[in-house]
């Protein structure tokens, strides 16, 4: 079991911001509301799912982003768009996921995802537009 947790720590470090990865792995702060939340996220998502064989981190990011768009979960999209880029998705691929979502989740949800991505990737997108 320790090996699985070490793999999960490595995956979290690779695909998350340093602050996000550290937050999931530190001891719960008992002065905060729902102090076990980070640990549960780490154990459920990273130790149980992101470390499974069968799909690459890149493929898992594609699926996760699509599901979060469908759910309209803009808060989680912020973290997972950034993780998707760390896992190898290009800006063009992120755009295509959003375009594709218009047909299957509807324009309002895809538009919300586009706004999140535009804010997150504004500097990167503007550099691309200058090239």
N, C-alpha and C positions, 0 to 999 in steps of 0.2 A: 504494500500500500504506500510506503514511503516513496517508492519509485514513481508512482502515479502522481503524487503530490509534487515531487521535484519536476516532473514533466509539465505539470500544470503551472508551476511557478515560472518555468522557462517560457511557456506559451504566453502567459500573462505579461511577462517582461517584454517579449517580442512584439506583441500586438497592442499593448496599452501604453498610455502615457506613464512616465515613471510615478507620478502622483497617484494615478488610478490603480496601478499594479500594487504599489505599496499599501494603499488604503485597504485593499482586499486581503492583504496578508498580515497586517499588524494586529496586535491584540485588541479586542473590542474595547472601545472607550465607553465605560459604563455611565458616563455623565451625559451621553448623547441618546437621543430617541432611537430605538431599535438598534442597539449596538452590535447585534450579531449579523446584521444585514450584509456587510462586506464579506464576512466569512462564508455565509450561505451562498452568496453569488459566486465566490471562488470555488467552493466545493461542488455546487450544482452545475455551473456552467463550465468552468475550466477543468476541474479534476474529473468530472463525469462525462463531459461532452466534447470539448475542444481537443482533448488528447486522444480521442478514439481513432482507430485506424479507419480507412475506407474513404475519407475525404481529406483533401489538403486544407490548410488554414485558408487559402485563397477561396476554395470552393465553399467552405463554411461561411466565409464573409459574404459571398454572393447571396447565399441562402438567407443569412441573418438579416442583411440589409433589405432584401425583398420582403421578408416577413414583417420587419419593423415598419416599412412603408405601408404595407397592407393594414397593419394595426394602427397606423397614425401615431406611432410612438416617437415623436420628434426629440424628446429628451434622450432616449437611448440611441437614436440615429446619430446624434452628435458624436458619441463615443465610437459607434460602430462604423461610421463613415471614415473616421480617422484610422481605426483598426484595419479597415478594408484596404486603405492606401498602404499601411505598413505590411499588410499581407500580400501586396503585389498588384492590387487593382489599379488601373490607370484612371485618370480623370475622365477620359472618354468612356471607359467601361461604367463608371459611376453614372455618368450622364445617360448612357444607354439603359441602365437599370431603371432610372427614373422615367425615361421616355416609355419604356415597356410597361411600367406600372400604370401609365395613364389608361391603357386598355383594360387592365385587369383589376385595378383598385379604384380607378376613377381619377379625374383631374384634381379634385380637392386634396386627396391624400398625396398624390404625386407632386402637386404644387407645394404642399407643406414640406415634403422631403427636399424638393429643389431649393426652397428658401434656406433650409438648414445647411445643405451642401454648399450653396452659394456663399453663405456667410463663412463657413469653415474653410472653404478653398478659394476665397476671393483673391488672395495674393497670388496663389499658384495659377489660377485661371487667368488673371490679368497678365502674368508673365507669358503664359502660353499664347494669349491673344496678340502679344507684341512680337512673337516669333514669326 
